Amino acid sequence: MNLFEEELAEAKEMVSERSTEELFDNLNEMNLVIREHTCGIQVILDELSRRKKQNKEEK
């Protein structure tokens, strides 16, 4: 079993022990974290696009 499979098995065991309410809370928390990361990624992509455009205009 590789590391991913081991971590997945551990996560499945932990999840099976949680209540439905806890699982919904966990899902909501993960959703917020994903949104924050997605916004961060978009900001970086926008900045890189701006710089690329600026470099083309300077040439």
Backbone as JSON Lines, residues from 0, in Angstrom:
{"i":0,"aa":"M","n":[0.86,-1.18,0.0],"ca":[0.0,0.0,0.0],"c":[0.9,1.24,0.0]}
{"i":1,"aa":"N","n":[0.62,2.18,-0.9],"ca":[1.42,3.4,-0.95],"c":[0.93,4.41,0.07]}
{"i":2,"aa":"L","n":[1.64,5.51,0.17],"ca":[1.32,6.53,1.18],"c":[-0.08,7.09,1.0]}
{"i":3,"aa":"F","n":[-0.47,7.37,-0.25],"ca":[-1.81,7.9,-0.5],"c":[-2.88,6.93,-0.02]}
{"i":4,"aa":"E","n":[-2.72,5.67,-0.33],"ca":[-3.71,4.66,0.07],"c":[-3.79,4.54,1.58]}
{"i":5,"aa":"E","n":[-2.64,4.65,2.26],"ca":[-2.62,4.59,3.72],"c":[-3.35,5.79,4.32]}
{"i":6,"aa":"E","n":[-3.06,6.98,3.79],"ca":[-3.72,8.18,4.3],"c":[-5.22,8.14,4.02]}
{"i":7,"aa":"L","n":[-5.6,7.62,2.86],"ca":[-7.01,7.5,2.52],"c":[-7.73,6.54,3.47]}
{"i":8,"aa":"A","n":[-7.09,5.43,3.78],"ca":[-7.67,4.47,4.72],"c":[-7.85,5.08,6.1]}
{"i":9,"aa":"E","n":[-6.85,5.85,6.55],"ca":[-6.95,6.52,7.85],"c":[-8.08,7.54,7.85]}
{"i":10,"aa":"A","n":[-8.19,8.3,6.75],"ca":[-9.24,9.31,6.65],"c":[-10.62,8.66,6.67]}
{"i":11,"aa":"K","n":[-10.77,7.56,5.96],"ca":[-12.06,6.85,5.94],"c":[-12.43,6.37,7.33]}
{"i":12,"aa":"E","n":[-11.45,5.89,8.08],"ca":[-11.72,5.42,9.43],"c":[-12.15,6.59,10.32]}
{"i":13,"aa":"M","n":[-11.45,7.71,10.22],"ca":[-11.79,8.88,11.03],"c":[-13.19,9.38,10.69]}
{"i":14,"aa":"V","n":[-13.52,9.42,9.4],"ca":[-14.83,9.91,8.97],"c":[-15.95,9.01,9.47]}
{"i":15,"aa":"S","n":[-15.71,7.73,9.46],"ca":[-16.76,6.79,9.88],"c":[-17.13,6.96,11.35]}
{"i":16,"aa":"E","n":[-16.24,7.56,12.12],"ca":[-16.48,7.74,13.55],"c":[-17.16,9.07,13.88]}
{"i":17,"aa":"R","n":[-17.34,9.93,12.9],"ca":[-17.92,11.25,13.13],"c":[-19.42,11.24,12.88]}
{"i":18,"aa":"S","n":[-20.09,12.15,13.57],"ca":[-21.53,12.29,13.38],"c":[-21.81,13.01,12.06]}
{"i":19,"aa":"T","n":[-23.04,12.93,11.62],"ca":[-23.44,13.6,10.39],"c":[-23.22,15.1,10.52]}
{"i":20,"aa":"E","n":[-23.55,15.67,11.67],"ca":[-23.37,17.11,11.9],"c":[-21.89,17.48,11.79]}
{"i":21,"aa":"E","n":[-21.02,16.67,12.39],"ca":[-19.58,16.94,12.29],"c":[-19.1,16.88,10.85]}
{"i":22,"aa":"L","n":[-19.62,15.93,10.1],"ca":[-19.22,15.8,8.7],"c":[-19.64,17.02,7.89]}
{"i":23,"aa":"F","n":[-20.85,17.51,8.12],"ca":[-21.29,18.73,7.43],"c":[-20.43,19.92,7.84]}
{"i":24,"aa":"D","n":[-20.11,20.03,9.11],"ca":[-19.23,21.11,9.57],"c":[-17.86,21.02,8.9]}
{"i":25,"aa":"N","n":[-17.32,19.81,8.83],"ca":[-16.02,19.6,8.18],"c":[-16.08,19.99,6.71]}
{"i":26,"aa":"L","n":[-17.16,19.61,6.06],"ca":[-17.32,19.92,4.64],"c":[-17.41,21.44,4.42]}
{"i":27,"aa":"N","n":[-18.13,22.12,5.27],"ca":[-18.24,23.58,5.17],"c":[-16.88,24.25,5.38]}
{"i":28,"aa":"E","n":[-16.11,23.76,6.34],"ca":[-14.78,24.31,6.6],"c":[-13.86,24.1,5.4]}
{"i":29,"aa":"M","n":[-13.9,22.9,4.84],"ca":[-13.07,22.6,3.66],"c":[-13.47,23.48,2.48]}
{"i":30,"aa":"N","n":[-14.76,23.71,2.32],"ca":[-15.24,24.55,1.23],"c":[-14.67,25.96,1.36]}
{"i":31,"aa":"L","n":[-14.64,26.51,2.58],"ca":[-14.09,27.84,2.79],"c":[-12.6,27.88,2.46]}
{"i":32,"aa":"V","n":[-11.88,26.87,2.87],"ca":[-10.44,26.81,2.59],"c":[-10.2,26.73,1.09]}
{"i":33,"aa":"I","n":[-10.99,25.92,0.41],"ca":[-10.84,25.78,-1.04],"c":[-11.12,27.11,-1.73]}
{"i":34,"aa":"R","n":[-12.14,27.82,-1.28],"ca":[-12.45,29.14,-1.86],"c":[-11.28,30.1,-1.68]}
{"i":35,"aa":"E","n":[-10.69,30.11,-0.49],"ca":[-9.55,30.99,-0.23],"c":[-8.39,30.66,-1.17]}
{"i":36,"aa":"H","n":[-8.1,29.38,-1.33],"ca":[-7.02,28.96,-2.22],"c":[-7.34,29.31,-3.67]}
{"i":37,"aa":"T","n":[-8.6,29.11,-4.06],"ca":[-9.0,29.41,-5.42],"c":[-8.84,30.9,-5.71]}
{"i":38,"aa":"C","n":[-9.23,31.74,-4.75],"ca":[-9.06,33.19,-4.93],"c":[-7.58,33.54,-5.03]}
{"i":39,"aa":"G","n":[-6.77,32.91,-4.2],"ca":[-5.32,33.15,-4.25],"c":[-4.73,32.75,-5.58]}
{"i":40,"aa":"I","n":[-5.15,31.62,-6.11],"ca":[-4.67,31.15,-7.4],"c":[-5.09,32.14,-8.49]}
{"i":41,"aa":"Q","n":[-6.33,32.61,-8.44],"ca":[-6.82,33.55,-9.44],"c":[-6.03,34.85,-9.4]}
{"i":42,"aa":"V","n":[-5.73,35.34,-8.22],"ca":[-4.94,36.57,-8.08],"c":[-3.57,36.38,-8.72]}
{"i":43,"aa":"I","n":[-2.94,35.25,-8.47],"ca":[-1.61,34.98,-9.04],"c":[-1.7,34.88,-10.57]}
{"i":44,"aa":"L","n":[-2.7,34.18,-11.07],"ca":[-2.87,34.06,-12.53],"c":[-3.1,35.43,-13.17]}
{"i":45,"aa":"D","n":[-3.92,36.25,-12.53],"ca":[-4.17,37.59,-13.05],"c":[-2.89,38.42,-13.1]}
{"i":46,"aa":"E","n":[-2.09,38.34,-12.05],"ca":[-0.84,39.09,-12.0],"c":[0.14,38.6,-13.06]}
{"i":47,"aa":"L","n":[0.24,37.3,-13.23],"ca":[1.13,36.76,-14.27],"c":[0.67,37.18,-15.67]}
{"i":48,"aa":"S","n":[-0.63,37.17,-15.9],"ca":[-1.16,37.61,-17.19],"c":[-0.86,39.09,-17.42]}
{"i":49,"aa":"R","n":[-1.02,39.88,-16.4],"ca":[-0.74,41.31,-16.5],"c":[0.73,41.53,-16.85]}
{"i":50,"aa":"R","n":[1.62,40.81,-16.17],"ca":[3.05,40.95,-16.43],"c":[3.41,40.49,-17.85]}
{"i":51,"aa":"K","n":[2.8,39.4,-18.3],"ca":[3.07,38.9,-19.64],"c":[2.65,39.94,-20.68]}
{"i":52,"aa":"K","n":[1.46,40.51,-20.47],"ca":[0.96,41.53,-21.38],"c":[1.88,42.75,-21.36]}
{"i":53,"aa":"Q","n":[2.3,43.15,-20.19],"ca":[3.19,44.32,-20.04],"c":[4.53,44.06,-20.75]}
{"i":54,"aa":"N","n":[5.05,42.85,-20.6],"ca":[6.32,42.51,-21.25],"c":[6.18,42.55,-22.77]}
{"i":55,"aa":"K","n":[5.05,42.08,-23.31],"ca":[4.83,42.12,-24.75],"c":[4.75,43.55,-25.25]}
{"i":56,"aa":"E","n":[4.1,44.41,-24.47],"ca":[3.96,45.83,-24.86],"c":[5.31,46.55,-24.83]}
{"i":57,"aa":"E","n":[6.21,46.13,-23.95],"ca":[7.51,46.78,-23.83],"c":[8.44,46.4,-24.98]}
{"i":58,"aa":"K","n":[8.15,45.28,-25.65],"ca":[9.04,44.81,-26.73],"c":[8.78,45.51,-28.03]}
